[in-house]
Amino acid sequence: MPLRWKIAALAAATACLVAAAVGVLVHLWTAQDIRSRAEAQVFNSVYSAMDAYRRTGTLTDGAELDPAELPAALRHPADGDRHTAYDGRVNGNLGPSVWAAQRVDGPGSRVLAVRVNMSSELYGLRRLDVVMAVASLAALAAATPLAVYGAGLLGRRLRRVSETAGRISAGDLDARTGPTKGRDEVADIAATVDLMADSLSRRLHTERQFTADVAHELRTPVGGLLAAADLLPPGETEDLLRAGVRDLRGLVEDLLEISRLDAGAEQPVRAHVPLDAVVAEAVARTGLDTEVTAADAQCAPTTQTVETDPRRLERIVSNLVINAHRHGDTPVQVTVEGRTVVVRDNGPGFPPDLLRGGPRRFHTGATERGSGHGLGLTIALGQARLLGAELRLDNAPDGGAVATLRLPD
């Protein structure tokens, strides 16, 4: 349930509770007031009737002597004392009632009693209950839309903050909530999200600048090492040194490529190319034993042509194939179908943290996945974003890692 409806339901429930509590209190107070006034009236009436009866011998104010309906509690009152009792019996329009009684003479004498009928007052109490109920429903009907409207305003402000946080989480470090109306907790949350985005942006900028600086500084000495290795006499030492320098140069080139992708300095050079041919060429350049299958070639004689940057597409495919061989297990299969390229191995699959947060530089996951710098998937993901393609990493149900590249239409 959306937050606005939760707040509206809470406001409606609160209004109902308040209306019910007020209605019950008004009912009880009014009922007690009616009974108190009836007792005072019947008490005064029996006093007047007793005075008139003693002086004139006549019954006034509706007084009766030993009436049959007199409650049992009043049939034997103490001498000279006036007593009252409530009679809840209803007979037609008569009742409930309040009785008052007083003994006329000495012991064994008759009892003079007066009754006050409360039916009209209780009817008025029932009408008051109905009016209170109608007024409560009317107030609830008026308050609920206002609560929905107010909750909607709050919900929109929170949704704006949530959307900004989602954009930041997706990689848009320039997303900001901006000024927010009010000086409440929502405004504090919005300001905190913006401050967090500023701090994260600064840290990432510092990290990217450091990576670019290191790569640029290492490029010259690595080139010198490679030139010096060429001067060594042939032999095992020269081969080992050349291989190490070559790996170091590859690492520096990868760092430079990542820094250019981070800085947005790369621009694709698009051309119409046959997708299966570009993929086959990229796999062949790796020099690794990989099976390439073009599903479209089995169904139609024409080749699927896509508009993309072939150099960057080869870079993505080769990185995925190398990663599959390095961290997975053979056989490694590459399937081209439509505008989709799927690279699958038969190893342990991608680690859970990589599936949750995506590839991270210098992070290779579990140790059983092999060695590496954790840059291959990072570069592949960056190049895919530059091409407007989608690169999804999954694990197959029967085991193995699956990388799916979908090129845009």
C-alpha positions, 0 to 999 in steps of 0.5 A: 500500500502506498504511503499516502493511503497508509497516512490517510487510513491512519488519519481516518482511523484516528478521526473515528476513534475520536468521534466514538470517544466523544460520542460515548462521553456525550451520551453518558454525560447526557444520560446522567444529567437526565437522570439527575434532573429527574431525581431532583424533580421527583424529589421536590414533587414528593415534598410538595405533594406530601405538604399538600396532602397533610394540609388538605388531604388531597393528592397533587402533582400526580402523587399516589398512595401505595401505587401498584407499580411502586418499586419494592425498594420504596414500599417500606421507607423510613419514617419521614425520609424521602427516597428515590429509585429508578424504574427501567420498565417500559409500558407503551410511552410510559417509562423508564421512570424515577420514583420518590416515596415518603411514609405519610404517618407512623409505622404501618401507614401508607406510602405517598409516591410520585413518578416522573416519566423520562421517555421524552428525555430519553427519546431526545437522547437517542436523537442526540446520538443520531445527530452525533453519529451523522456529524461524525460521519460528515466530519470523517467524509470531509477529513479523509480527502484532506488527509489523502491530499496532505499525504499525497504532498508528503508522498510526492516529496519522499518519492522525489528523494527516492528517485534521486537516490535511485539515480545515484545508485544507478551511476548518475552522480550528478543527480540531486534533489535540490531545494525542498519546501518545508523544514521538516524531516523530509527536507533533512533527508533530501539535504542529506541525500544531496550531501551524500551524492556530493561526497560520493562524487568527490571521492569517485572523482579522486579515485578516477583521477588517481587511476588516470595519473598512475596509468599515465605515469607508468606508461613511460617506464613500462615502455622503457622496460619493454625496449630494454627487454628487446636488448637482452640476449635470447633465453629463458630470462629474456622470455620471462622478463618480456612476458612480465613486462607485456603483462604490466603494459596490458595492465597500464593500457587497461587502466588508461582505458578505464580512466578514459571511460570514466572521464567520458573522453571516448566516442564510438565510431559506428559502422554497419558490420556483420555481427557474427563475423565481428564476434568470430574475429574477436574470439579468434584474436584471443587465441583460446579454444572457444566454440562460436555458434551463429543461430541466425545462420542456421535459420536464414541465409542472410547475416545480421548486420548491426550499426555499432563500433566494431573495435569496441564490440571486439573488445567487449567480446574478447574480454568476456571470452578471456574472463570465461577461460580465466575464471571459468572452465571449458568448454566456453561457448559463444552464441550469436542470435539476432542482436544478442551475444551470449558467452557461457562457460562451465565453471563455478559461475559468478560470485554472489557479490558480483551479481549483486553489485556488478564488476569492480576494478581490482576485485576478482571475487572468490579465490577459486575463480582464478587470478586477474586484476578484475578489470576485464568485466569492468572494461566490458561493462564500460564499453557496453554502456558507451555503445548503448548496449546492455550487458547482463551477468548471470549464472546458468541453472545447471552451472556456469557463468553466462554473460549476455550482451544485447546491442541496441536497435 
